[in-house]
Amino acid sequence: MTRLCLILVIAPFLVAQSGTAQGPERQWQLGRPLFTIGSETDAHSQFARIVNVLLLPDSGVVVANGGSKELRFFDAGGRFVRQVGREGAGPGEYRFISRVFRLAGDSLGVYEGLGRRLTVLSPTGVFARTVTLAQPSGATGMGGPTPVGGFADGTFASFVNPPPTPRPGQERGALHRLSARWFRHGANGGLIATLGQSPGGEVFLEMADGIVTNWAPPFQRVLRVAVSADRLFAGDGTEPNVIALHRDGAGSTAIRLNTGSLILTTAEVVAHRQEQLDRAPSPAYRTQLETSFSKTPTPTSMPAFAELRVDSDGAVWVQEYRRPGATTIRWHVMHPQGTTIATVDVPASFAITDIRGGRVAGIWLDENDVETVRAYQLRR
């Protein structure tokens, strides 16, 4: 009997130098913090496994807290307003929160990662409906489709990641590249169209005694996606470009990235592995990491980018992959047609999750990996 064991290695993301610089780049900056949410005494401000932080129209934020399976709403001053959701299988309840994203009209989509159930909430968190996404033809047994965001017309974007098919001689102990197939669904979950394909990440598969183990290699290429009003942007950093797919299925274009050298030195690989071991939350997890490092090949280069976001103006934010030891992260703000608008340098401890107007929100990790939520003004 073949079993699939999934072992994830969490790596901090960022890169060398990205961007298609066409003309002088502007340097945007984070201004003063608008608020910080995090407390050792207030249960509403204690977080565990934050899935996402989204900016709200009233200048507050909603925090999807995976540990408690709930969404918490805070006002423009970072003060707690309400929480919705809890663990369970009923309407507005979640057994697991995998993704949370903004939909048309500032509604919220909550995807559990189990089955094809998507919960739609009002902008204030009131339960609206449950949507079951239709299974694309030929995608049965692939664990999808997985919804990732909503277009301005009320339709949804989703993807399916076909499982890797080992090539001759790669049945065990080999790195496999994946591809993602993208789809558009109606507001009721029905399938409207196939939008296209993009690179979908990589896995290292090993087979022993009938058990297939999925190891995550260092500097792993991972599928990233961001959805705007009329298109989605996707890729995994294997190549220095981001694929753009229009919601109307009008084909794909590529945003080309001008990366600096992505070549890794031996010292950087060693430093990266040590960073991961030092941040292991338990001795058992550290042992798992050490085993993973011994199984997977030593990487020679970093991914071309680490994360993707789309701001409220439709610009694409591309995050560089952080070299080991770097204390800042660079984001490139790009026009959907590929020209660079600006760059933004942020502390390596701050992961940007949303950009809206002149505000930036995200998750701050301290030296003990304690999560807090921060929002900043964006100085353009």
RAZIQUI-V905162 format. One record per residue. N is the residue number from 1. SS is DSSP state (H for helix, E for strand, L for the rest). NEAR is the number of other C-alpha atoms within 10 Angstrom. D_FIRST is the distance of its C-alpha to the first C-alpha in Angstrom with 2 decimals. Layout:
N/SS/NEAR/D_FIRST
N/SS/NEAR/D_FIRST
This chain:
1/L/6/0.00
2/L/11/3.81
3/E/10/6.50
4/E/13/10.10
5/E/13/12.76
6/E/13/16.25
7/E/15/19.05
8/L/13/22.47
9/L/19/25.58
10/L/15/28.64
11/L/17/31.42
12/L/17/35.00
13/L/21/35.88
14/L/26/39.10
15/L/27/40.57
16/L/20/43.54
17/L/21/45.90
18/L/25/44.99
19/L/29/47.24
20/L/20/49.25
21/L/16/52.64
22/L/10/55.25
23/L/9/58.41
24/L/9/58.80
25/L/16/56.03
26/E/13/57.02
27/E/14/55.73
28/E/17/54.80
29/E/16/54.47
30/E/18/53.17
31/E/15/56.21
32/E/11/56.67
33/E/14/53.85
34/E/17/54.44
35/E/18/52.52
36/E/18/49.89
37/E/20/47.72
38/L/19/46.35
39/L/13/47.58
40/L/9/46.83
41/L/8/48.68
42/L/9/48.11
43/H/9/44.72
44/H/18/45.00
45/H/20/45.20
46/L/16/42.33
47/L/21/39.17
48/L/14/35.54
49/L/14/33.09
50/E/20/35.52
51/E/19/33.79
52/E/23/37.02
53/E/25/40.80
54/E/22/42.83
55/E/26/46.61
56/L/19/48.36
57/L/12/51.51
58/L/9/53.57
59/L/16/52.76
60/L/21/50.39
61/E/26/46.62
62/E/24/43.55
63/E/23/40.88
64/E/29/37.30
65/E/19/36.20
66/L/21/32.45
67/L/14/32.71
68/L/18/34.74
69/L/24/33.44
70/E/20/37.02
71/E/23/39.48
72/E/20/42.74
73/E/24/45.91
74/E/22/48.70
75/L/17/52.13
76/L/16/53.97
77/L/14/54.92
78/L/20/51.42
79/L/16/52.23
80/E/18/49.65
81/E/13/50.22
82/E/14/47.33
83/E/17/43.63
84/E/17/41.44
85/L/19/37.94
86/E/16/35.94
87/E/16/32.50
88/L/12/31.53
89/L/10/30.41
90/L/10/33.89
91/L/12/36.18
92/L/21/36.85
93/E/18/34.15
94/E/23/31.03
95/L/16/27.77
96/L/20/27.47
97/L/25/29.86
98/L/17/28.36
99/E/19/31.42
100/E/25/35.06
101/E/23/37.52
102/E/22/40.95
103/L/25/41.49
104/H/17/44.70
105/H/13/47.66
106/H/17/46.20
107/L/19/43.70
108/E/25/40.46
109/E/26/36.88
110/E/25/34.13
111/E/23/30.50
112/L/21/27.86
113/L/19/24.82
114/L/15/23.02
115/L/13/23.37
116/L/18/26.42
117/E/19/29.17
118/E/22/32.16
119/E/20/35.00
120/E/24/38.49
121/E/21/41.20
122/L/15/44.91
123/L/18/46.35
124/L/16/47.21
125/L/20/43.79
126/L/14/44.58
127/E/17/41.66
128/E/14/42.28
129/E/13/39.30
130/E/17/35.58
131/E/18/34.34
132/E/15/31.09
133/L/24/30.52
134/L/17/29.92
135/L/18/26.76
136/L/20/27.88
137/L/7/27.24
138/L/8/24.08
139/L/14/22.72
140/L/12/20.40
141/L/9/17.10
142/L/12/18.72
143/L/17/19.60
144/L/21/23.27
145/L/25/26.08
146/E/24/27.14
147/E/28/30.91
148/E/21/32.87
149/E/24/36.52
150/E/31/39.32
151/L/21/42.05
152/L/16/45.69
153/L/14/45.74
154/L/15/43.21
155/L/21/40.19
156/E/27/36.87
157/E/24/34.94
158/E/22/31.14
159/E/25/28.47
160/E/22/25.00
161/E/21/22.99
162/L/18/20.84
163/L/15/17.64
164/L/15/18.29
165/L/11/17.85
166/L/14/17.83
167/L/10/20.90
168/L/6/21.30
169/L/8/21.22
170/L/13/19.59
171/L/14/15.91
172/L/15/15.89
173/L/19/18.58
174/E/19/20.48
175/E/21/22.36
176/E/16/21.80
177/E/17/24.58
178/E/20/24.00
179/E/20/26.44
180/E/21/27.37
181/E/19/28.71
182/E/25/31.51
183/E/24/32.83
184/E/25/35.78
185/E/23/35.73
186/L/18/38.71
187/L/16/39.77
188/L/15/38.02
189/L/20/34.68
190/L/17/35.17
191/E/19/34.24
192/E/17/37.43
193/E/16/36.57
194/E/18/34.31
195/E/22/36.01
196/E/18/34.38
197/E/21/32.00
198/E/21/32.04
199/E/23/30.14
200/E/24/27.19
201/E/20/26.42
202/E/21/24.17
203/E/23/20.93
204/E/21/19.91
205/E/24/16.30
206/E/21/14.94
207/E/16/11.81
208/E/10/11.48
209/L/7/9.26
210/L/11/6.18
211/E/13/7.53
212/E/19/9.97
213/E/20/13.13
214/E/19/16.04
215/E/27/19.28
216/L/25/22.64
217/L/25/25.26
218/L/21/28.87
219/L/24/31.13
220/L/23/28.16
221/L/25/29.09
222/E/21/28.30
223/L/22/29.17
224/E/19/32.48
225/E/20/34.44
226/E/23/37.77
227/E/28/39.34
228/L/24/43.07
229/L/19/45.26
230/L/15/44.57
231/E/21/41.82
232/E/26/38.73
233/E/24/38.31
234/E/24/34.99
235/E/30/33.65
236/L/29/31.71
237/L/25/34.37
238/L/20/33.02
239/L/14/36.32
240/L/18/39.61
241/E/23/39.84
242/E/28/38.87
243/E/19/38.09
244/E/24/40.24
245/E/24/39.33
246/E/18/42.00
247/L/27/41.16
248/L/13/43.04
249/L/16/40.69
250/L/10/43.49
251/L/12/41.31
252/E/16/40.52
253/E/16/42.68
254/E/17/41.99
255/E/20/43.69
256/E/17/44.20
257/L/23/44.15
258/L/14/46.51
259/L/18/44.51
260/L/12/46.04
261/L/13/44.31
262/L/17/40.62
263/E/13/40.33
264/L/15/39.12
265/L/12/40.80
266/H/12/39.07
267/H/9/40.87
268/H/15/39.55
269/H/20/35.91
270/H/12/36.57
271/H/15/38.42
272/H/19/35.68
273/H/17/33.06
274/H/14/35.59
275/H/15/36.27
276/H/18/32.64
277/H/18/32.55
278/H/9/35.88
279/L/15/34.68
280/L/18/31.45
281/L/12/31.75
282/L/10/30.42
283/H/10/29.86
284/H/10/26.10
285/H/15/26.11
286/H/16/28.39
287/H/13/26.04
288/H/18/23.23
289/H/24/25.75
290/H/15/26.78
291/H/12/23.27
292/H/20/22.93
293/H/17/26.32
294/H/11/25.48
295/H/17/22.38
296/L/19/23.96
297/L/14/26.96
298/L/15/30.44
299/L/15/31.78
300/L/13/35.16
301/E/14/36.13
302/L/26/35.85
303/L/24/34.91
304/L/30/37.98
305/L/33/37.88
306/L/25/36.12
307/E/26/36.83
308/E/24/38.52
309/E/23/40.85
310/E/24/43.42
311/L/19/46.67
312/L/14/48.79
313/L/12/50.93
314/L/17/48.01
315/L/20/47.98
316/E/28/44.70
317/E/28/44.15
318/E/26/42.11
319/E/29/41.26
320/L/26/41.39
321/L/25/38.71
322/L/25/40.18
323/L/21/40.84
324/L/20/40.15
325/L/11/43.17
326/L/11/44.70
327/L/11/46.36
328/E/15/46.71
329/E/22/44.64
330/E/22/46.15
331/E/28/45.55
332/E/27/46.99
333/E/26/48.33
334/E/23/48.28
335/L/17/49.67
336/L/20/47.08
337/L/13/48.90
338/L/21/48.21
339/L/18/51.41
340/E/24/51.30
341/E/22/53.19
342/E/20/52.92
343/E/21/50.93
344/E/20/50.20
345/E/15/49.51
346/E/15/47.97
347/E/13/47.03
348/L/18/43.57
349/L/17/42.98
350/E/19/43.43
351/E/20/40.69
352/E/22/42.38
353/E/18/40.66
354/E/21/43.48
355/E/23/46.89
356/E/19/49.41
357/L/13/53.06
358/L/14/54.42
359/E/19/51.69
360/E/22/48.49
361/E/28/45.94
362/E/22/42.99
363/E/23/41.28
364/E/21/42.92
365/E/14/40.98
366/L/11/43.15
367/L/7/42.61
368/L/8/40.50
369/L/12/38.33
370/L/14/40.12
371/E/21/40.11
372/E/20/43.38
373/E/24/44.40
374/E/22/47.28
375/E/30/49.30
376/E/19/51.85
377/E/19/54.62
378/E/19/54.08
379/E/13/57.19
380/L/13/57.50
